[in-house]
Amino acid sequence: MTSKSSHSKPVPTRRDFLKTSIAAGGAATFGGLSLARGANVSGSDVLRIGLIGCGGRGTGAALNAMNADPGVRLTAMTDIFPNRVHSRRKILAKRKPNQVAVDDNHCFSGLDGYRHVIDGSDIVLIACSAKYHPVYLQAAIEAGKHVFVEKPHAIDPVGVRQVTAACDLAKRKKLSVVSGLQSRFHPGYRETIKRIHDGAIGEIVAIEENFLRGPYGLHYRRPEQNEVEYQFNNQYHFAWLSGDDVPQSLIHNLDRAIWAMGERTPLRAHGLAGRSASFGNVYGNVFDHHSVVYEYDDGVRIYAFCRTQNGCYNSDESMILGSKGRCNLTRCVIDGENPWKYRGPDGNPYDLEHKALFTAIRSGNPVNCGDYMARSTLVAVMGQLSCYSGRELTWDQVAESDFILKPKVEDVSLDMTPPVKPDENGWYPVPMPGLTEFKI
């Protein structure tokens, strides 16, 4: 992992990447479905979606999209690895035979496959290595396409600014952007947060957030993979691709906390983190435990914890403590002076976020999650960088920082020397807070 920062002001722009696509372009239609660039789909029966990233979350996002609207057709797919594209296409076609319309000419791979998917879609689903989310979001918006983008939306301050700029452009172009921070679409959470804002627990005095679980997304090296390909395949465990676990996982909790706080951002943060139980090359160079304390100017604190260790206590709770009671947001329960429990309709927020996107497109009334998705991402990045550096960081300091988890996107190729390499034992070095240099 690199620990040096970039001091160049311009945000990364799209460049020509190493081309390893299975097929270039191909037919102009899928069974009569037009592939015209920037097609106006408002009022159309068919919405063409393209998938960038065919891992578990990308495959899940495609299924959620097809669940949300019977008029959706998956028309293009791309991933770093061609075998993953074809295997996931087969899985999706089995689950949704009437909605998967991806022929061989519209399966792409490598670092430039995203361009072809954008060309062949009305709506782009982005669920690949998080490092690429800002670049692909910007490219899709520039091409006039609506976007669903998974979290984290960026992994460093420069990436967050690129996300903000792309979402601002979407507003001007009247395009929809929906975030994978699915808590915002959970019916119970929405009603519970409304009650908090209406004073059900009084003034918020503290929030405790937990995302504690075992290791996830572990992929062992395959003989045919070079070092960069292995790291892409095991991307959750390499910080230059995933951003580590605060942006990758704890961001869901932090987004709920910021939502409860009325979208107010913390003044400063300090974090403690490291690796204590996850050893071996499959764990890459990320930490296996983090704790971050965020402080507001009025003294309210968010205590946020995440862990990826086996054999330990697990929790995903969001606990909001107020002057008149407390709320377990993840259980949609309020205790205290105004006890209450959500008993309204259920709904899968992973489906509902896509339903909101398609409803907006069909109605011609764009939805744009850009404000909160950039805000919550920067809160997560702030916490991660505090953990890495061992320093207290302020909101303004991080928001204005030119720090990048190198290499820059435009400098990545599948045959490059990776930013982090294993030692003689096959283990990757992890940051040492207080010792590893981070110019933030």
TORKOL-4160 file (C-alpha; in steps of 0.2 Angstrom, whole numbers, padded with zeros to 4 digits, m for minus):
440
<pt num="1" X="0000" Y="0000" Z="0000"/>
<pt num="2" X="0006" Y="0017" Z="m0004"/>
<pt num="3" X="0007" Y="0030" Z="0010"/>
<pt num="4" X="0012" Y="0045" Z="0000"/>
<pt num="5" X="0000" Y="0058" Z="m0005"/>
<pt num="6" X="m0003" Y="0067" Z="m0022"/>
<pt num="7" X="m0002" Y="0086" Z="m0022"/>
<pt num="8" X="m0009" Y="0089" Z="m0039"/>
<pt num="9" X="m0025" Y="0098" Z="m0038"/>
<pt num="10" X="m0035" Y="0091" Z="m0053"/>
<pt num="11" X="m0046" Y="0076" Z="m0049"/>
<pt num="12" X="m0042" Y="0060" Z="m0059"/>
<pt num="13" X="m0050" Y="0060" Z="m0077"/>
<pt num="14" X="m0054" Y="0046" Z="m0088"/>
<pt num="15" X="m0040" Y="0039" Z="m0098"/>
<pt num="16" X="m0037" Y="0025" Z="m0110"/>
<pt num="17" X="m0034" Y="0009" Z="m0100"/>
<pt num="18" X="m0026" Y="m0008" Z="m0105"/>
<pt num="19" X="m0038" Y="m0016" Z="m0117"/>
<pt num="20" X="m0042" Y="m0034" Z="m0113"/>
<pt num="21" X="m0061" Y="m0035" Z="m0119"/>
<pt num="22" X="m0068" Y="m0052" Z="m0125"/>
<pt num="23" X="m0077" Y="m0043" Z="m0139"/>
<pt num="24" X="m0077" Y="m0025" Z="m0145"/>
<pt num="25" X="m0094" Y="m0018" Z="m0149"/>
<pt num="26" X="m0103" Y="m0031" Z="m0159"/>
<pt num="27" X="m0121" Y="m0030" Z="m0164"/>
<pt num="28" X="m0131" Y="m0014" Z="m0163"/>
<pt num="29" X="m0147" Y="m0022" Z="m0156"/>
<pt num="30" X="m0152" Y="m0036" Z="m0144"/>
<pt num="31" X="m0168" Y="m0044" Z="m0151"/>
<pt num="32" X="m0175" Y="m0027" Z="m0156"/>
<pt num="33" X="m0169" Y="m0017" Z="m0141"/>
<pt num="34" X="m0161" Y="m0001" Z="m0147"/>
<pt num="35" X="m0143" Y="0003" Z="m0141"/>
<pt num="36" X="m0143" Y="0021" Z="m0146"/>
<pt num="37" X="m0132" Y="0031" Z="m0135"/>
<pt num="38" X="m0141" Y="0041" Z="m0122"/>
<pt num="39" X="m0158" Y="0035" Z="m0126"/>
<pt num="40" X="m0173" Y="0043" Z="m0118"/>
<pt num="41" X="m0181" Y="0030" Z="m0108"/>
<pt num="42" X="m0194" Y="0040" Z="m0099"/>
<pt num="43" X="m0211" Y="0032" Z="m0102"/>
<pt num="44" X="m0203" Y="0017" Z="m0111"/>
<pt num="45" X="m0208" Y="m0001" Z="m0107"/>
<pt num="46" X="m0190" Y="m0007" Z="m0107"/>
<pt num="47" X="m0175" Y="m0001" Z="m0097"/>
<pt num="48" X="m0158" Y="m0007" Z="m0102"/>
<pt num="49" X="m0146" Y="m0009" Z="m0088"/>
<pt num="50" X="m0127" Y="m0013" Z="m0090"/>
<pt num="51" X="m0117" Y="m0021" Z="m0076"/>
<pt num="52" X="m0099" Y="m0015" Z="m0071"/>
<pt num="53" X="m0092" Y="m0028" Z="m0059"/>
<pt num="54" X="m0098" Y="m0046" Z="m0059"/>
<pt num="55" X="m0093" Y="m0051" Z="m0041"/>
<pt num="56" X="m0105" Y="m0055" Z="m0028"/>
<pt num="57" X="m0112" Y="m0037" Z="m0025"/>
<pt num="58" X="m0113" Y="m0034" Z="m0043"/>
<pt num="59" X="m0123" Y="m0050" Z="m0047"/>
<pt num="60" X="m0134" Y="m0046" Z="m0032"/>
<pt num="61" X="m0137" Y="m0028" Z="m0038"/>
<pt num="62" X="m0142" Y="m0034" Z="m0055"/>
<pt num="63" X="m0154" Y="m0046" Z="m0047"/>
<pt num="64" X="m0161" Y="m0032" Z="m0036"/>
<pt num="65" X="m0163" Y="m0021" Z="m0052"/>
<pt num="66" X="m0173" Y="m0035" Z="m0061"/>
<pt num="67" X="m0183" Y="m0039" Z="m0045"/>
<pt num="68" X="m0188" Y="m0020" Z="m0044"/>
<pt num="69" X="m0195" Y="m0018" Z="m0062"/>
<pt num="70" X="m0201" Y="m0032" Z="m0074"/>
<pt num="71" X="m0197" Y="m0020" Z="m0088"/>
<pt num="72" X="m0179" Y="m0020" Z="m0084"/>
<pt num="73" X="m0167" Y="m0030" Z="m0097"/>
<pt num="74" X="m0149" Y="m0033" Z="m0093"/>
<pt num="75" X="m0140" Y="m0030" Z="m0109"/>
<pt num="76" X="m0121" Y="m0028" Z="m0106"/>
<pt num="77" X="m0109" Y="m0034" Z="m0093"/>
<pt num="78" X="m0090" Y="m0032" Z="m0089"/>
<pt num="79" X="m0078" Y="m0037" Z="m0076"/>
<pt num="80" X="m0059" Y="m0038" Z="m0075"/>
<pt num="81" X="m0060" Y="m0057" Z="m0077"/>
<pt num="82" X="m0069" Y="m0064" Z="m0092"/>
<pt num="83" X="m0073" Y="m0081" Z="m0084"/>
<pt num="84" X="m0083" Y="m0071" Z="m0070"/>
<pt num="85" X="m0093" Y="m0062" Z="m0083"/>
<pt num="86" X="m0099" Y="m0078" Z="m0092"/>
<pt num="87" X="m0102" Y="m0088" Z="m0076"/>
<pt num="88" X="m0112" Y="m0074" Z="m0068"/>
<pt num="89" X="m0122" Y="m0071" Z="m0084"/>
<pt num="90" X="m0127" Y="m0090" Z="m0083"/>
<pt num="91" X="m0132" Y="m0088" Z="m0065"/>
<pt num="92" X="m0142" Y="m0072" Z="m0069"/>
<pt num="93" X="m0150" Y="m0080" Z="m0084"/>
<pt num="94" X="m0156" Y="m0095" Z="m0074"/>
<pt num="95" X="m0164" Y="m0084" Z="m0061"/>
<pt num="96" X="m0171" Y="m0071" Z="m0073"/>
<pt num="97" X="m0173" Y="m0079" Z="m0090"/>
<pt num="98" X="m0185" Y="m0066" Z="m0097"/>
<pt num="99" X="m0174" Y="m0051" Z="m0092"/>
<pt num="100" X="m0156" Y="m0056" Z="m0096"/>
<pt num="101" X="m0153" Y="m0051" Z="m0114"/>
<pt num="102" X="m0134" Y="m0051" Z="m0114"/>
<pt num="103" X="m0126" Y="m0060" Z="m0130"/>
<pt num="104" X="m0108" Y="m0064" Z="m0131"/>
<pt num="105" X="m0104" Y="m0048" Z="m0141"/>
<pt num="106" X="m0109" Y="m0038" Z="m0126"/>
<pt num="107" X="m0099" Y="m0047" Z="m0113"/>
<pt num="108" X="m0083" Y="m0037" Z="m0109"/>
<pt num="109" X="m0068" Y="m0039" Z="m0098"/>
<pt num="110" X="m0052" Y="m0029" Z="m0093"/>
<pt num="111" X="m0050" Y="m0011" Z="m0088"/>
<pt num="112" X="m0059" Y="m0003" Z="m0102"/>
<pt num="113" X="m0074" Y="m0014" Z="m0103"/>
<pt num="114" X="m0084" Y="m0001" Z="m0093"/>
<pt num="115" X="m0084" Y="0010" Z="m0109"/>
<pt num="116" X="m0094" Y="m0003" Z="m0119"/>
<pt num="117" X="m0106" Y="m0006" Z="m0105"/>
<pt num="118" X="m0110" Y="0012" Z="m0104"/>
<pt num="119" X="m0112" Y="0013" Z="m0123"/>
<pt num="120" X="m0125" Y="m0001" Z="m0122"/>
<pt num="121" X="m0136" Y="0004" Z="m0108"/>
<pt num="122" X="m0148" Y="0017" Z="m0102"/>
<pt num="123" X="m0144" Y="0014" Z="m0084"/>
<pt num="124" X="m0127" Y="0009" Z="m0077"/>
<pt num="125" X="m0125" Y="m0002" Z="m0062"/>
<pt num="126" X="m0107" Y="0001" Z="m0054"/>
<pt num="127" X="m0102" Y="m0012" Z="m0041"/>
<pt num="128" X="m0084" Y="m0016" Z="m0044"/>
<pt num="129" X="m0068" Y="m0011" Z="m0035"/>
<pt num="130" X="m0072" Y="0005" Z="m0025"/>
<pt num="131" X="m0057" Y="0014" Z="m0032"/>
<pt num="132" X="m0065" Y="0015" Z="m0049"/>
<pt num="133" X="m0082" Y="0020" Z="m0043"/>
<pt num="134" X="m0079" Y="0039" Z="m0045"/>
<pt num="135" X="m0072" Y="0037" Z="m0062"/>
<pt num="136" X="m0085" Y="0026" Z="m0069"/>
<pt num="137" X="m0099" Y="0037" Z="m0061"/>
<pt num="138" X="m0092" Y="0052" Z="m0070"/>
<pt num="139" X="m0090" Y="0043" Z="m0087"/>
<pt num="140" X="m0108" Y="0037" Z="m0086"/>
<pt num="141" X="m0115" Y="0054" Z="m0082"/>
<pt num="142" X="m0105" Y="0062" Z="m0095"/>
<pt num="143" X="m0112" Y="0049" Z="m0108"/>
<pt num="144" X="m0130" Y="0054" Z="m0102"/>
<pt num="145" X="m0134" Y="0038" Z="m0093"/>
<pt num="146" X="m0143" Y="0036" Z="m0076"/>
<pt num="147" X="m0133" Y="0027" Z="m0063"/>
<pt num="148" X="m0134" Y="0016" Z="m0048"/>
<pt num="149" X="m0117" Y="0016" Z="m0039"/>
<pt num="150" X="m0112" Y="0005" Z="m0024"/>
<pt num="151" X="m0104" Y="0010" Z="m0008"/>
<pt num="152" X="m0091" Y="0016" Z="m0004"/>
<pt num="153" X="m0092" Y="0029" Z="m0018"/>
<pt num="154" X="m0074" Y="0033" Z="m0016"/>
<pt num="155" X="m0059" Y="0028" Z="m0005"/>
<pt num="156" X="m0050" Y="0045" Z="m0003"/>
<pt num="157" X="m0054" Y="0064" Z="m0003"/>
<pt num="158" X="m0050" Y="0067" Z="m0021"/>
<pt num="159" X="m0062" Y="0053" Z="m0026"/>
<pt num="160" X="m0076" Y="0060" Z="m0015"/>
<pt num="161" X="m0073" Y="0077" Z="m0024"/>
<pt num="162" X="m0075" Y="0068" Z="m0041"/>
<pt num="163" X="m0091" Y="0060" Z="m0035"/>
<pt num="164" X="m0098" Y="0077" Z="m0030"/>
<pt num="165" X="m0094" Y="0084" Z="m0047"/>
<pt num="166" X="m0102" Y="0070" Z="m0056"/>
<pt num="167" X="m0118" Y="0071" Z="m0046"/>
<pt num="168" X="m0118" Y="0090" Z="m0048"/>
<pt num="169" X="m0117" Y="0086" Z="m0067"/>
<pt num="170" X="m0131" Y="0074" Z="m0066"/>
<pt num="171" X="m0142" Y="0087" Z="m0058"/>
<pt num="172" X="m0139" Y="0099" Z="m0073"/>
<pt num="173" X="m0142" Y="0085" Z="m0085"/>
<pt num="174" X="m0158" Y="0079" Z="m0076"/>
<pt num="175" X="m0150" Y="0062" Z="m0074"/>
<pt num="176" X="m0154" Y="0050" Z="m0059"/>
<pt num="177" X="m0140" Y="0044" Z="m0047"/>
<pt num="178" X="m0145" Y="0032" Z="m0034"/>
<pt num="179" X="m0133" Y="0026" Z="m0020"/>
<pt num="180" X="m0130" Y="0009" Z="m0013"/>
<pt num="181" X="m0132" Y="0015" Z="0004"/>
<pt num="182" X="m0148" Y="0005" Z="0006"/>
<pt num="183" X="m0152" Y="0011" Z="0023"/>
<pt num="184" X="m0160" Y="0026" Z="0016"/>
<pt num="185" X="m0173" Y="0015" Z="0007"/>
<pt num="186" X="m0178" Y="0004" Z="0022"/>
<pt num="187" X="m0196" Y="0008" Z="0027"/>
<pt num="188" X="m0193" Y="0005" Z="0045"/>
<pt num="189" X="m0177" Y="0015" Z="0046"/>
<pt num="190" X="m0186" Y="0030" Z="0037"/>
<pt num="191" X="m0200" Y="0030" Z="0049"/>
<pt num="192" X="m0189" Y="0028" Z="0064"/>
<pt num="193" X="m0177" Y="0042" Z="0059"/>
<pt num="194" X="m0193" Y="0053" Z="0056"/>
<pt num="195" X="m0198" Y="0050" Z="0074"/>
<pt num="196" X="m0180" Y="0054" Z="0080"/>
<pt num="197" X="m0181" Y="0071" Z="0070"/>
<pt num="198" X="m0198" Y="0074" Z="0078"/>
<pt num="199" X="m0190" Y="0073" Z="0095"/>
<pt num="200" X="m0195" Y="0055" Z="0101"/>
<pt num="201" X="m0179" Y="0053" Z="0110"/>
<pt num="202" X="m0176" Y="0071" Z="0114"/>
<pt num="203" X="m0159" Y="0079" Z="0110"/>
<pt num="204" X="m0146" Y="0066" Z="0103"/>
<pt num="205" X="m0131" Y="0065" Z="0115"/>
<pt num="206" X="m0121" Y="0050" Z="0108"/>
<pt num="207" X="m0122" Y="0037" Z="0095"/>
<pt num="208" X="m0114" Y="0019" Z="0095"/>
<pt num="209" X="m0111" Y="0011" Z="0078"/>
<pt num="210" X="m0106" Y="m0007" Z="0076"/>
<pt num="211" X="m0102" Y="m0018" Z="0061"/>
<pt num="212" X="m0093" Y="m0033" Z="0068"/>
<pt num="213" X="m0092" Y="m0049" Z="0059"/>
<pt num="214" X="m0080" Y="m0062" Z="0052"/>
<pt num="215" X="m0068" Y="m0060" Z="0037"/>
<pt num="216" X="m0077" Y="m0059" Z="0021"/>
<pt num="217" X="m0074" Y="m0060" Z="0002"/>
<pt num="218" X="m0058" Y="m0070" Z="0004"/>
<pt num="219" X="m0051" Y="m0076" Z="m0013"/>
<pt num="220" X="m0035" Y="m0087" Z="m0014"/>
<pt num="221" X="m0022" Y="m0085" Z="m0027"/>
<pt num="222" X="m0025" Y="m0095" Z="m0043"/>
<pt num="223" X="m0009" Y="m0101" Z="m0052"/>
<pt num="224" X="m0013" Y="m0092" Z="m0068"/>
<pt num="225" X="m0014" Y="m0075" Z="m0060"/>
<pt num="226" X="m0001" Y="m0062" Z="m0059"/>
<pt num="227" X="0001" Y="m0051" Z="m0043"/>
<pt num="228" X="m0010" Y="m0037" Z="m0049"/>
<pt num="229" X="m0024" Y="m0049" Z="m0055"/>
<pt num="230" X="m0023" Y="m0058" Z="m0039"/>
<pt num="231" X="m0026" Y="m0042" Z="m0029"/>
<pt num="232" X="m0040" Y="m0037" Z="m0040"/>
<pt num="233" X="m0048" Y="m0054" Z="m0037"/>
<pt num="234" X="m0046" Y="m0052" Z="m0018"/>
<pt num="235" X="m0049" Y="m0034" Z="m0019"/>
<pt num="236" X="m0058" Y="m0032" Z="m0002"/>
<pt num="237" X="m0041" Y="m0035" Z="0006"/>
<pt num="238" X="m0031" Y="m0023" Z="m0003"/>
<pt num="239" X="m0033" Y="m0005" Z="0003"/>
<pt num="240" X="m0028" Y="0003" Z="m0014"/>
<pt num="241" X="m0044" Y="m0005" Z="m0022"/>
<pt num="242" X="m0056" Y="m0006" Z="m0007"/>
<pt num="243" X="m0051" Y="0008" Z="0005"/>
<pt num="244" X="m0051" Y="m0004" Z="0020"/>
<pt num="245" X="m0066" Y="m0008" Z="0031"/>
<pt num="246" X="m0072" Y="0009" Z="0037"/>
<pt num="247" X="m0077" Y="0015" Z="0020"/>
<pt num="248" X="m0081" Y="m0003" Z="0014"/>
<pt num="249" X="m0092" Y="m0009" Z="0028"/>
<pt num="250" X="m0094" Y="0003" Z="0043"/>
<pt num="251" X="m0100" Y="0017" Z="0030"/>
<pt num="252" X="m0118" Y="0009" Z="0031"/>
<pt num="253" X="m0118" Y="0013" Z="0050"/>
<pt num="254" X="m0110" Y="0030" Z="0048"/>
<pt num="255" X="m0123" Y="0035" Z="0035"/>
<pt num="256" X="m0137" Y="0030" Z="0047"/>
<pt num="257" X="m0128" Y="0041" Z="0061"/>
<pt num="258" X="m0126" Y="0056" Z="0049"/>
<pt num="259" X="m0144" Y="0054" Z="0044"/>
<pt num="260" X="m0150" Y="0054" Z="0062"/>
<pt num="261" X="m0139" Y="0069" Z="0065"/>
<pt num="262" X="m0149" Y="0079" Z="0052"/>
<pt num="263" X="m0135" Y="0077" Z="0039"/>
<pt num="264" X="m0123" Y="0087" Z="0051"/>
<pt num="265" X="m0105" Y="0082" Z="0049"/>
<pt num="266" X="m0093" Y="0080" Z="0063"/>
<pt num="267" X="m0079" Y="0092" Z="0067"/>
<pt num="268" X="m0065" Y="0080" Z="0070"/>
<pt num="269" X="m0061" Y="0061" Z="0072"/>
<pt num="270" X="m0048" Y="0050" Z="0080"/>
<pt num="271" X="m0046" Y="0032" Z="0077"/>
<pt num="272" X="m0038" Y="0016" Z="0083"/>
<pt num="273" X="m0035" Y="0001" Z="0072"/>
<pt num="274" X="m0023" Y="m0013" Z="0067"/>
<pt num="275" X="m0022" Y="m0031" Z="0064"/>
<pt num="276" X="m0022" Y="m0044" Z="0078"/>
<pt num="277" X="m0030" Y="m0060" Z="0071"/>
<pt num="278" X="m0029" Y="m0061" Z="0052"/>
<pt num="279" X="m0013" Y="m0067" Z="0046"/>
<pt num="280" X="m0008" Y="m0074" Z="0029"/>
<pt num="281" X="m0007" Y="m0068" Z="0012"/>
<pt num="282" X="m0026" Y="m0070" Z="0008"/>
<pt num="283" X="m0029" Y="m0055" Z="0021"/>
<pt num="284" X="m0019" Y="m0043" Z="0010"/>
<pt num="285" X="m0014" Y="m0027" Z="0018"/>
<pt num="286" X="m0030" Y="m0021" Z="0027"/>
<pt num="287" X="m0033" Y="m0020" Z="0046"/>
<pt num="288" X="m0045" Y="m0032" Z="0055"/>
<pt num="289" X="m0052" Y="m0020" Z="0068"/>
<pt num="290" X="m0056" Y="m0002" Z="0068"/>
<pt num="291" X="m0063" Y="0010" Z="0081"/>
<pt num="292" X="m0067" Y="0028" Z="0077"/>
<pt num="293" X="m0073" Y="0042" Z="0088"/>
<pt num="294" X="m0081" Y="0057" Z="0079"/>
<pt num="295" X="m0084" Y="0073" Z="0088"/>
<pt num="296" X="m0097" Y="0087" Z="0085"/>
<pt num="297" X="m0095" Y="0105" Z="0089"/>
<pt num="298" X="m0109" Y="0103" Z="0102"/>
<pt num="299" X="m0100" Y="0089" Z="0111"/>
<pt num="300" X="m0110" Y="0074" Z="0103"/>
<pt num="301" X="m0100" Y="0060" Z="0099"/>
<pt num="302" X="m0102" Y="0045" Z="0087"/>
<pt num="303" X="m0092" Y="0029" Z="0093"/>
<pt num="304" X="m0090" Y="0018" Z="0078"/>
<pt num="305" X="m0083" Y="0000" Z="0078"/>
<pt num="306" X="m0080" Y="m0013" Z="0064"/>
<pt num="307" X="m0071" Y="m0029" Z="0065"/>
<pt num="308" X="m0067" Y="m0044" Z="0053"/>
<pt num="309" X="m0062" Y="m0058" Z="0065"/>
<pt num="310" X="m0068" Y="m0076" Z="0067"/>
<pt num="311" X="m0074" Y="m0082" Z="0084"/>
<pt num="312" X="m0079" Y="m0065" Z="0091"/>
<pt num="313" X="m0095" Y="m0056" Z="0096"/>
<pt num="314" X="m0104" Y="m0050" Z="0080"/>
<pt num="315" X="m0116" Y="m0035" Z="0079"/>
<pt num="316" X="m0123" Y="m0023" Z="0066"/>
<pt num="317" X="m0133" Y="m0012" Z="0078"/>
<pt num="318" X="m0135" Y="0007" Z="0077"/>
<pt num="319" X="m0139" Y="0014" Z="0095"/>
<pt num="320" X="m0144" Y="0032" Z="0096"/>
<pt num="321" X="m0145" Y="0039" Z="0114"/>
<pt num="322" X="m0155" Y="0054" Z="0117"/>
<pt num="323" X="m0160" Y="0065" Z="0132"/>
<pt num="324" X="m0177" Y="0057" Z="0133"/>
<pt num="325" X="m0174" Y="0039" Z="0127"/>
<pt num="326" X="m0164" Y="0028" Z="0116"/>
<pt num="327" X="m0166" Y="0021" Z="0099"/>
<pt num="328" X="m0160" Y="0004" Z="0092"/>
<pt num="329" X="m0162" Y="0010" Z="0074"/>
<pt num="330" X="m0158" Y="m0007" Z="0066"/>
<pt num="331" X="m0172" Y="m0015" Z="0076"/>
<pt num="332" X="m0183" Y="0000" Z="0073"/>
<pt num="333" X="m0187" Y="0002" Z="0092"/>
<pt num="334" X="m0188" Y="0017" Z="0103"/>
<pt num="335" X="m0187" Y="0015" Z="0122"/>
<pt num="336" X="m0189" Y="0029" Z="0135"/>
<pt num="337" X="m0202" Y="0043" Z="0137"/>
<pt num="338" X="m0210" Y="0039" Z="0120"/>
<pt num="339" X="m0209" Y="0020" Z="0118"/>
<pt num="340" X="m0212" Y="0014" Z="0100"/>
<pt num="341" X="m0209" Y="0000" Z="0088"/>
<pt num="342" X="m0211" Y="0000" Z="0070"/>
<pt num="343" X="m0225" Y="m0012" Z="0064"/>
<pt num="344" X="m0227" Y="m0005" Z="0046"/>
<pt num="345" X="m0224" Y="m0014" Z="0029"/>
<pt num="346" X="m0208" Y="m0023" Z="0026"/>
<pt num="347" X="m0198" Y="m0021" Z="0010"/>
<pt num="348" X="m0181" Y="m0026" Z="0004"/>
<pt num="349" X="m0171" Y="m0010" Z="0003"/>
<pt num="350" X="m0159" Y="m0018" Z="m0009"/>
<pt num="351" X="m0174" Y="m0019" Z="m0021"/>
<pt num="352" X="m0182" Y="m0003" Z="m0016"/>
<pt num="353" X="m0167" Y="0008" Z="m0020"/>
<pt num="354" X="m0168" Y="0001" Z="m0038"/>
<pt num="355" X="m0187" Y="0004" Z="m0038"/>
<pt num="356" X="m0184" Y="0022" Z="m0033"/>
<pt num="357" X="m0172" Y="0024" Z="m0048"/>
<pt num="358" X="m0183" Y="0016" Z="m0061"/>
<pt num="359" X="m0198" Y="0025" Z="m0054"/>
<pt num="360" X="m0189" Y="0042" Z="m0056"/>
<pt num="361" X="m0183" Y="0037" Z="m0074"/>
<pt num="362" X="m0200" Y="0032" Z="m0080"/>
<pt num="363" X="m0209" Y="0047" Z="m0072"/>
<pt num="364" X="m0196" Y="0060" Z="m0079"/>
<pt num="365" X="m0193" Y="0066" Z="m0061"/>
<pt num="366" X="m0174" Y="0063" Z="m0057"/>
<pt num="367" X="m0168" Y="0057" Z="m0040"/>
<pt num="368" X="m0151" Y="0061" Z="m0035"/>
<pt num="369" X="m0143" Y="0054" Z="m0019"/>
<pt num="370" X="m0126" Y="0064" Z="m0022"/>
<pt num="371" X="m0127" Y="0075" Z="m0007"/>
<pt num="372" X="m0128" Y="0062" Z="0006"/>
<pt num="373" X="m0118" Y="0049" Z="m0003"/>
<pt num="374" X="m0103" Y="0060" Z="m0004"/>
<pt num="375" X="m0105" Y="0067" Z="0014"/>
<pt num="376" X="m0106" Y="0049" Z="0021"/>
<pt num="377" X="m0091" Y="0043" Z="0011"/>
<pt num="378" X="m0080" Y="0057" Z="0017"/>
<pt num="379" X="m0085" Y="0054" Z="0035"/>
<pt num="380" X="m0079" Y="0036" Z="0032"/>
<pt num="381" X="m0063" Y="0041" Z="0023"/>
<pt num="382" X="m0060" Y="0053" Z="0037"/>
<pt num="383" X="m0061" Y="0039" Z="0050"/>
<pt num="384" X="m0050" Y="0027" Z="0040"/>
<pt num="385" X="m0036" Y="0040" Z="0037"/>
<pt num="386" X="m0036" Y="0044" Z="0056"/>
<pt num="387" X="m0034" Y="0025" Z="0059"/>
<pt num="388" X="m0020" Y="0024" Z="0047"/>
<pt num="389" X="m0011" Y="0039" Z="0052"/>
<pt num="390" X="m0014" Y="0038" Z="0071"/>
<pt num="391" X="m0018" Y="0056" Z="0071"/>
<pt num="392" X="m0034" Y="0067" Z="0075"/>
<pt num="393" X="m0040" Y="0074" Z="0059"/>
<pt num="394" X="m0053" Y="0088" Z="0056"/>
<pt num="395" X="m0067" Y="0088" Z="0043"/>
<pt num="396" X="m0060" Y="0103" Z="0034"/>
<pt num="397" X="m0043" Y="0095" Z="0034"/>
<pt num="398" X="m0049" Y="0079" Z="0025"/>
<pt num="399" X="m0062" Y="0088" Z="0014"/>
<pt num="400" X="m0048" Y="0099" Z="0007"/>
<pt num="401" X="m0034" Y="0086" Z="0006"/>
<pt num="402" X="m0026" Y="0080" Z="m0010"/>
<pt num="403" X="m0022" Y="0063" Z="m0003"/>
<pt num="404" X="m0025" Y="0048" Z="m0015"/>
<pt num="405" X="m0023" Y="0030" Z="m0011"/>
<pt num="406" X="m0011" Y="0027" Z="m0025"/>
<pt num="407" X="m0009" Y="0022" Z="m0039"/>
<pt num="408" X="m0020" Y="0034" Z="m0048"/>
<pt num="409" X="m0034" Y="0026" Z="m0058"/>
<pt num="410" X="m0026" Y="0031" Z="m0075"/>
<pt num="411" X="m0009" Y="0023" Z="m0070"/>
<pt num="412" X="m0016" Y="0006" Z="m0067"/>
<pt num="413" X="m0013" Y="m0008" Z="m0079"/>
<pt num="414" X="m0015" Y="m0027" Z="m0076"/>
<pt num="415" X="0004" Y="m0029" Z="m0079"/>
<pt num="416" X="0010" Y="m0015" Z="m0068"/>
<pt num="417" X="0021" Y="m0017" Z="m0052"/>
<pt num="418" X="0008" Y="m0017" Z="m0039"/>
<pt num="419" X="0008" Y="m0003" Z="m0025"/>
<pt num="420" X="0010" Y="m0017" Z="m0012"/>
<pt num="421" X="0020" Y="m0033" Z="m0013"/>
<pt num="422" X="0021" Y="m0048" Z="m0002"/>
<pt num="423" X="0037" Y="m0052" Z="0008"/>
<pt num="424" X="0047" Y="m0068" Z="0008"/>
<pt num="425" X="0034" Y="m0076" Z="0018"/>
<pt num="426" X="0020" Y="m0071" Z="0006"/>
<pt num="427" X="0013" Y="m0058" Z="0019"/>
<pt num="428" X="0009" Y="m0040" Z="0014"/>
<pt num="429" X="0015" Y="m0025" Z="0025"/>
<pt num="430" X="0001" Y="m0016" Z="0034"/>
<pt num="431" X="0001" Y="0003" Z="0039"/>
<pt num="432" X="0009" Y="0006" Z="0056"/>
<pt num="433" X="0000" Y="0021" Z="0064"/>
<pt num="434" X="0012" Y="0034" Z="0070"/>
<pt num="435" X="0026" Y="0027" Z="0060"/>
<pt num="436" X="0020" Y="0025" Z="0042"/>
<pt num="437" X="0020" Y="0042" Z="0033"/>
<pt num="438" X="0003" Y="0049" Z="0028"/>
<pt num="439" X="0003" Y="0067" Z="0021"/>
<pt num="440" X="m0015" Y="0071" Z="0023"/>
